Amino acid sequence: MKKIAVFGSVNIDYFVESKILPKAGETVSGENFFMNFGGKGANQAVAAARLGGDVALFGSIGNDDQKNILLEHFKEENVDVNYLNVRNDVSTGAAFIQLCESENRIIIVPGANQYTNRKYSEQHLENLLNYDLFVFQLEVPVDALEYLIPILHSHNKTIILDPAPAQLLSNEILEKITYITPNEHEVSIITDDIGDKDGLLAKYPNKLIVTCGKYGVKYHNGKEVVTVPARRVKAIDTTGAGDTFTGAFAVALSEGMPLHDCIVYGTYAGSLAVMKKGAQSGMPRKHEMNELLEKEGRRLES
């Protein structure tokens, strides 16, 4: 199995549930409040570790009340945090999430995540090069990615980018990434191409993998556009579903599965994640995935 390095954000998530979402200037009554672990980097690291991946998390947290809680959590989840950057001058990142009938709205305060930057990347480059497969997102400064991705590409590393929150990326960077996993809304932003989606998939065969929620996942296999259907489930909370897909996809790649099977594995993991509340709390463990695949008669190669 290949070693996975997840480079990205770490947050504490604060959830409010309500029957309606307030408009500007409006106050509504909430139904429930709870806290959970989050941040796209942390989410993807936990998702991969729960599915048996050999995972290290590169990121930053504040030296605050949340630090020990987070460190104990990552220890319990078998995520290596030996290279985590603990900052004395800023708080741990936070996300404030409104939930209403399985939909969500999210406000993110970066906090310590802004220090997962080029300087941090340069400090840990030697450690990073000990890993085989890399997972990035865009909740940390993009200068870190612009520095690291060309170096990792030159060392023939496998690079996955989940481009959220979406922003325009240079062709130079896109060409050096092995797999890009945007959702259907992000894909046009990162490529600055609002044309035909199938044509865009054909432009990046076996690289651009677009998640489309209940409509499944689409990619081009070099000959045609392929749709991997989503499992039909009753969604309770979609927060973290995309991160679960990416983490599971990374684990499948690390185990040597063919690309199509890696995508199937990711969709199955995502379908389990949306059935519980919280970005990380619903993420499946390996035995749950094995049971589901066996129940549905899916055999994935490795």
N, C-alpha and C positions, 0 to 999 in steps of 0.2 A: 504493500500500500504506500502511495506517495504521501509525503508530509505536506499539510495545508497551512499556509499563513494567511490569516484574515487581517487586512489592514484597514482600520476604519473607526467609526464612532462608537462611543459608550455613553448611554443615557440612563437616567431614571425616568420612567413614564408615569404621568399622573392622569388618571382617567376620570371623566365625568360622564355618566349616563343620563340621558333625558329622553322624553317622548317626542320632543320637537327640538330643533336646533334654533337658537336665538338669532334674530336679525340684528343689524347694527343698532345699538341703543336700547335693545330689548333685554329684559330680565325674565328668565324662566326658571321653574323649579326643576332641580335635578332629582334623579331616582336613586343614584348610587355613586360612590366615590371609592376608588382604590388605586394603589400604586403597584408598579411592576418594573421589571428590568427591561431595558430597551437600547436603542441605538442600532443602526443597521449593521455596523461591524460586529457588535456584541451579539445581535440576533443571529447573524449568519454563522458566527463561531459556535454558538450554542447549538444551532440546528445541525451543523456538521458533526459536532462532538457527540450529540445524542444518537446519531446514526452510525457511530463507530469510527469517525474520522480522527486522525492524528492531527490535532489542531492547536495552533498558537495564535493568540490575539495581540496585534500591535496597535496600540491606541493610547489615549490619555484620559486620566480622571483627576479630579481635584482632591487635595489632602483635606477632606471635609468629613462630615458625618456619614456620607455615603460610602466612603472608601472601604472600610472594613467589611461592610455588608456586601459590596461588589466583589471584593477579593475572595470572601468565603463562598459566595455564589459561584464564581468561576471555578473554584477548587472542586465544589460539589459536582459541577458539570464536566469535569475533566478537560477544561480549557487551560492551556499553558499561558500564564500571564507574567512570565519572568521578565519580559521586555516592556511591560506597561509603564507609561510615563506618568508619574504622580506629581502634580503641580501644587505648589504652596500658594500661588497667587491668583487662583481662580476656582470657581465651583465646578463640580461635575456637570456635564451636559444634562439637559432636561427636555422632555417633550410633554406637551399638554394636549390631551386627546379628548375630543368630544365624540361620544358614541350615540347613535340614534338609529334603531332598527337595522343593525349590522353594518351601517355606513359610518365613516369616520371623517373628522376634520382634525388636522394636526398643526400645532405651532411648536417649532423647535428652537431652543436656546442653546447655542453651541457650547458655551462654557469652555472646559478644558480641551474639547475636541479641536479647537483652533490651533493647538500646539502639536497636533499630529501632522506636522508640516515638513517642508524640505529639510530643515535642520535636523529634526528627529529622524527622518529617513536616512540622512547621511551618517548619523551617529550609529544607526543599526544596520547599515548595508551589509556588513560582513555576516551578521546574524541572519538577516533575511535570505541571503544567498544559500543558506543551509536547507532551505525549503524548496519544494518541487512545484507546488501549485499555489497560485496567489488569487485572493478574492479582494476586490476593491469596490467602493461605493463613492458617492460624491458628497458625503456629510462631513468630510475633512478637507483642508485646503488643497486645491487642485495642483498647486505647485509640487506637492509630494508625489502625485501621480506622474506629472510631467517629468520629474526627475527619475523616478523609479522604473516606469514602464519601459523606456528604451534600454535601460541596463538589464532588466529581467529578460527582455526579448533577445538581447545579445547573448544571454546565457541559456537560451532555448527553454525558458520556463513557461509553464502553462499559466495564462493570465485570464481571469474572469472579471468583467466589470458589470456591476449592477448600477446603471447610471441614474441614480436618484439621490437628491432632487436633481432633475434633468437640467443640463446646460449644454451649450454647443461645444463640441470637442473637435480638435483639429484632425485632419485626415492623417497626419503623421502618427498621432496617438492611436486613432482607430485602427490603422493598419497593423500596429504592433500588438494589439489585444487579440487573444485567441478566441474568446467568446464574449459577446455582449448580450445582456439579458434585460432590455427595457420592457416596460409594459406598453400597451398600444398607444398611450398618450405621450410617452417619453420619446418614442422612436423618432418622430419628426423633429423634435427639438435638438437631440444630440447630433443628428445628421444634417440639419437645416434643409430637409427635403420633405416637402408636403405633398409629393406626388403619389402615384400608385404604390400601395404598400407591398404588393407582390413583386413589383419591379425593384423596390428597395431591398427586399429579401434576396432577390436574385443577384443584386449587386454585391452582397456579402454572404455567399453560400457557406453553409456550415460554420458560420460565425455569428450572424445576427439571429437571436432567438427571442421572439416577441411573445410575452405572456399576455393573454387576452381574457383573463378572469374566467367566467363560466363558459367562454367559447374555446378554451384550451390554449395551446401554444403553437405558434407557427414558425417555421424556418424553411430554408431552401436547401435541399440535399445535393445540389449541383446539377440536378436534372429537372426538378419540379418543386413547387411549394408543398410542404407537408404540414398537415394539421394534426397535432396530438390532442385528442379530446380531453376535456376536463371530466373528473368524476362528479356525478350529481350528488351533492350533499346539502344539508340545511346549514347555511352559514350563520354562526353566532357572532363572530368578530373577525373581520378580514385583516386587522392589523397584524403585520408580520408574515402574511401569507407569501408575499414575494420573497422575503428574506429566507423563509423556509425552503422555497423552491431553489433559490440559489445555493444555500448550504447543502441541500440534498444533491443537487446537480454536481457540486464540487466533490462530494464524497463518492458519487458514482464514477466520476472521471478518475478519481484517485485509485479506484479499484479496477480500472481498466475496462469499464463498460463501453460499448459502442455509443455514439452520440445519441441516436434515437432512444436507446434504453435509458441513458442518463436523463433525458427530458421526461420520459415516462416516470422515472423514479421521482423526479422533482415534482411533477404534477400530483402524484399520489401522496407525497409528503405534505404538499400544500393543502390538499383536500382534507387531511386530518387536522391540520393546524387551525383552520377556520371554524372548527366545531367547538372551540373553547375560547374563553376570553383571555386577552393579553397577548402581547407579541411573542413572548417566549413560553408561557405556561402551556400553550396548546401544541407546541412542537413535538412531533412523535419521536419515540425511541426506536432503536433498531428492531427490537422484538415485535413492536406494534406494526412496523412496516412489513416485516417478514410474514406476520400473520395475515395482514391485509392482502399482500401479493399472493399468498398461498390460497386464501379464501376466494379470490377472484381469478385464480388460475393463470396469473401472469408469471412467466419465466423470463428473467432478465439475464443476459450474458455478462460474464466478467472475465 
